Amino acid sequence: MTGAREINYERIAGVNVTNQVTKLNIVKNLVEKIAELLNAEIHYSYLLDHKGLEQRKISITYKEE
């Protein structure tokens, strides 16, 4: 992804995270906490374009109060 910042998982988790499954679990937990704080809904999407490029998308939908 162009312009995207790389996430420092060591800083977030306080440990050396190299396992992809562990990274995804950390992301899932963080997204759930964000949604909880915002009283929001989480939507996980799987995207497939016409060239066969597969991507995942996480959307957080909330109402501003």
N, C-alpha and C positions, 0 to 999 in steps of 0.2 A: 504494500500500500504506500503510495507516494504521500509524503507529508505526515504520515502517522508516527507517533512516538512509540518507541519500544518500551514495554512495561518491565520494570525492574522487579521481578518476582521475589528476589532475595530480600529486598527492602520491605515489600508488603508482608510476606510471610515470616520474615525473620530467620529464614533457613535457605539453604542452597536448593533451589527447585530446578530439577532437570527433567523430570518425568512429565510428559505431555498430559497424562491423565491427571496428575497432581495440579498442574497449571490450570487445566480446565475446571477442576473442582474449586480452586481458589477464585477463579473468575465467577463461577456460578454463585458461590457464597457472597461475593462482593455485590453482584447484581441483585441478589435477593435482599441484601441489607439496604441497598439504595432504594429499591422498590418499597420496602417496609417503611423507610424514613419519609418517602414521598406519598405514601398510601397509593401506590401505582400498580399497574398491571405489567407483567413481563410477557413478551412475545418472542419466541425463538423461531427463526425462519431459516429454511434451506433454499438457497438460490442456485439456479442453473441457467446460464445464458446460452445463446444460440451456438456458441463456440465450444460448449461443453465445460466451461469454467465453473467449478463448484465453489460456493462461498456460504458462510454462515452469517446470520445477522441477528443481533439482539436488540429489540426495541423496548423502551420503557415509556409507557404512556401514563400521564398523570394530569390532574387539573390543578392549575394555579389557584391558590386561595387568596 
